[in-house]
Amino acid sequence: MSATLRNLEGQDEAGILREIQAALQGLKFGSVEITVHNGQVVQIERKEKFRLNASSSKPS
């Protein structure tokens, strides 16, 4: 549904791990994608899916 991009330039390994942890925080359905370019993490993308409950009342 939504993608979040954060600039990771100049961050150390601990900072990158904190960003990955933040992307996973509270995620129930979805994915976290980590993009690596030339051996460096350049992007973390979070995609979250929301499940909607079907209406309990059916038409007669």
Secondary structure as the mmCIF struct_conf table of DSSP 4:
data_model
#
loop_
_struct_conf.conf_type_id
_struct_conf.id
_struct_conf.beg_label_comp_id
_struct_conf.beg_label_asym_id
_struct_conf.beg_label_seq_id
_struct_conf.end_label_comp_id
_struct_conf.end_label_asym_id
_struct_conf.end_label_seq_id
TURN_TY1_P TURN_TY1_P1 GLU A 9 GLY A 10
HELX_RH_AL_P HELX_RH_AL_P1 GLU A 13 LEU A 24
TURN_TY1_P TURN_TY1_P2 GLN A 25 GLY A 26
BEND BEND1 LYS A 28 PHE A 29
STRN STRN1 GLY A 30 HIS A 37
TURN_TY1_P TURN_TY1_P3 ASN A 38 GLY A 39
STRN STRN2 GLN A 40 GLU A 48
HELX_LH_PP_P HELX_LH_PP_P1 ARG A 51 SER A 55
BEND BEND2 SER A 56 SER A 56
#
